[in-house]
Amino acid sequence: MAEQVTLTLPDSLAQRVHEVATLTQRPLEDVLLEWLRRGSIEPGKSLEAIAPPQQSPASTRSRYTLRGLPLQMSEDFDAPMPELWESLGE
């Protein structure tokens, strides 16, 4: 049976959870549950050792510039282009 718990996280940890959840595109609850499970399996490890390396949202945005943006393609995107093939043959 699951038990619901309310936690008050320090700002730095809350920020880290939000960053990891955003980077991995997962709900906050899933990230926290994974960290708690890992911590209970590997006693003596700090949360820092369990969490993935911290990346700033700015560096993530610069690496994945299209992430989160709607993608629209023209209806004739994959239409044949004989003029292109003709120009390449010249």
N, C-alpha and C positions, 0 to 999 in steps of 0.2 A: 504494500500500500504506500502511495506517495504522500509525503508530508510537505505542506507549503510553509516556507520560512521567509521572513522579511529580514533583509540585511541592510545595514548602513555601511557603505564602503568608503574608505578614505578617497579623497578626490583623485589622487594619483592612480590608485588601483581602478577606480571607476573609469577614468580616462583610458587606461590601458585596455580594459575590457571592451569599451566602445570601439577602440581602434582595431582590436583583433576581430571583433564581430563584423566590423565594416570591411576589413581586408579579406576575411574569409567568407563574407556574405552569409553569416549565420546569426540566429537570434542570440541576444545577450545571455539568456538562460542556458542555452546549449554550451556556450563558451565557458560559463562559470561551472556548469556541471562537469564538463570535461576536466577542468582544472582541479576540481574537488576530487574527482575519481582518481586522477593521476596522483594527486597528493596523498590520497589514502592508500594507494598501491605502493607508492615509493616514499615511505616515511623518511624524514630527514631532508628532503629536497624542498627548497624554497619555491614560492610561486614564480619567482624570477627564472628559476631553472626550468620550470614547466612551460611557461609562456613563450610563444615564438618571439624572435627578435623584434624590437620595436622599430616601426617605420613611421615616419611622419606622413599624415594624409597628403601633404603637398608633394612628397616624393612619389607617392602612389599615383596621384593624379597626373603627374608629369610622365610617368611610365605607361599608364593606361588612359590615354587622353580621351578615348571614346567610351570608357566604362560609364554606364548609367545614362548615356544619351540614346535617344531613339534612332534607329537605323531605318532609313527609307531608301528604297531602290526604285528606279524608274521601271515602268512595266516592260519596257523593251531592253532591259539590262542585259539579258542573255540572247538577244536577237542576233542573227547572223550579220556580219559586216563585210560584204564582198569587196567594197572599196578599199578596206584596210588590207585584205589579202592581195588585191591587185597592186596596191602601192608597194607592198613588200616584195612582190615579184619583179619589180622593175630594177 
